Amino acid sequence: MLELRRVSKHFAGIPAVDDVSFCARPGEVTGYLGPNGSGKSTTMKMITALIERTAGHILFDGKPIDDDLIGYKRRMGYVPEEPHLYVHLSGVEYLLMVAQLRDLPPRQSSERIDGMLRLLSLYDDRHASISGYSKGMRQKILIAAALLHNPDLVLLDEPFSGLDVASALVLRSLIQQLAARGKTVLFSSHELDTVERISNRVVILHRGRLVADDSIEHLRSLMELPTLEAIFSQLAVEQDSTALARNFADLIEA
Ligand SMILES: Nc1ncnc2c1ncn2[C@@H]1O[C@H](COP(=O)(O)OP(=O)(O)OP(=O)(O)O)[C@@H](O)[C@H]1O
């Protein structure tokens, strides 16, 4: 189980994540939601220990992650929001490099990489340089790299970004199957329809603070609202989108 206890992150004294506590459990998909700039990626980066916390504790399976950071990172797979890849490498070269960094046995890793590239429809392009890959192809490489070592904790920051419909459907199902196999899955997304379909629980942030941590079903009945979109709008959207759009259209015509 992943547990955040009163976690905060300040940038130049300004809170980006403010006193956030929640759990993501094995066997469950936890959706991490919030408007732009609400602190989702900052939280993910603290969970991956890419950035330091200003305050609070992060535990995995009951142990603070800092106690054995190397051991913790071996059990974690992370798809970052930004596709940082070595673009001069080919897809297969990049994944082989990741496998080496993960200390996977060479034969096992090449078989696994070949299989993943086939399943992700990237096999024919495996020897082409990543610099020539489309956004969706790069995203698939990031997903493969994150899952190559069969992590227990799967952290996905906007993993559907750039994926076509068919690939998104595969990823949706994959996320559910990873959880069904006992992994802890935390994923952030703006695609509320997808989140609603595949998440057991949702955690919603607004301006860095936690405003909901519950099952969607319970939130629906508690708030007497029909959809996750309606719940999200009530908890985390302040503006009137139609009025805002009208003002924008007026502005460019003025
Ligand atoms: N390195 C940084 N230095 C200063 N401020 C930062 C830094 N990283 C993030 N922030 C600020 O922290 C806040 C939260 O940003 P974050 O990227 O976590 O939001 P998010 O919820 O992931 O947004 P989005 O949905 O747009 O990806 C924002 O106000 C952002 O400007």
The ligand as an SDF file (V2000), in Angstrom:
LIG
                    3D

 31 33  0  0  0  0  0  0  0  0999 V2000
    9.6870   23.4100  -10.3730 N   0  0  0  0  0  0  0  0  0  0  0  0
    8.7160   24.2610  -10.0340 C   0  0  0  0  0  0  0  0  0  0  0  0
    9.0260   25.5010   -9.6210 N   0  0  0  0  0  0  0  0  0  0  0  0
    8.0600   26.3780   -9.2510 C   0  0  0  0  0  0  0  0  0  0  0  0
    6.7400   26.0920   -9.2550 N   0  0  0  0  0  0  0  0  0  0  0  0
    6.3870   24.8650   -9.6590 C   0  0  0  0  0  0  0  0  0  0  0  0
    7.3560   23.8890  -10.0760 C   0  0  0  0  0  0  0  0  0  0  0  0
    6.6950   22.7560  -10.4080 N   0  0  0  0  0  0  0  0  0  0  0  0
    5.3800   23.0130  -10.2420 C   0  0  0  0  0  0  0  0  0  0  0  0
    5.1980   24.2720   -9.7810 N   0  0  0  0  0  0  0  0  0  0  0  0
    3.9080   24.8880   -9.4490 C   0  0  0  0  0  0  0  0  0  0  0  0
    3.1910   23.9970   -8.6160 O   0  0  0  0  0  0  0  0  0  0  0  0
    1.8080   24.0280   -8.9330 C   0  0  0  0  0  0  0  0  0  0  0  0
    1.3260   22.6230   -9.2210 C   0  0  0  0  0  0  0  0  0  0  0  0
    1.8940   22.1810  -10.4380 O   0  0  0  0  0  0  0  0  0  0  0  0
    1.6980   20.7010  -10.9730 P   0  0  0  0  0  0  0  0  0  0  0  0
    2.5390   20.5660  -12.2020 O   0  0  0  0  0  0  0  0  0  0  0  0
    1.9300   19.7590   -9.8770 O   0  0  0  0  0  0  0  0  0  0  0  0
    0.1550   20.6980  -11.3500 O   0  0  0  0  0  0  0  0  0  0  0  0
   -0.7060   19.6020  -12.0940 P   0  0  0  0  0  0  0  0  0  0  0  0
   -1.9000   19.3630  -11.2530 O   0  0  0  0  0  0  0  0  0  0  0  0
    0.1310   18.4290  -12.4510 O   0  0  0  0  0  0  0  0  0  0  0  0
   -1.1440   20.3910  -13.4110 O   0  0  0  0  0  0  0  0  0  0  0  0
   -1.4780   19.8960  -14.9080 P   0  0  0  0  0  0  0  0  0  0  0  0
   -2.8240   19.2560  -14.8550 O   0  0  0  0  0  0  0  0  0  0  0  0
   -1.4980   21.1910  -15.6800 O   0  0  0  0  0  0  0  0  0  0  0  0
   -0.3820   18.9720  -15.3650 O   0  0  0  0  0  0  0  0  0  0  0  0
    1.6450   24.9990  -10.1010 C   0  0  0  0  0  0  0  0  0  0  0  0
    1.2500   26.2470   -9.5750 O   0  0  0  0  0  0  0  0  0  0  0  0
    3.0350   25.0930  -10.6960 C   0  0  0  0  0  0  0  0  0  0  0  0
    3.2790   26.3470  -11.2780 O   0  0  0  0  0  0  0  0  0  0  0  0
  1  2  1  0
  2  3  1  0
  2  7  2  0
  3  4  2  0
  4  5  1  0
  5  6  2  0
  6  7  1  0
  6 10  1  0
  7  8  1  0
  8  9  2  0
  9 10  1  0
 10 11  1  0
 11 12  1  0
 11 30  1  0
 12 13  1  0
 13 14  1  0
 13 28  1  0
 14 15  1  0
 15 16  1  0
 16 17  2  0
 16 18  1  0
 16 19  1  0
 19 20  1  0
 20 21  2  0
 20 22  1  0
 20 23  1  0
 23 24  1  0
 24 25  2  0
 24 26  1  0
 24 27  1  0
 28 29  1  0
 28 30  1  0
 30 31  1  0
M  END
$$$$
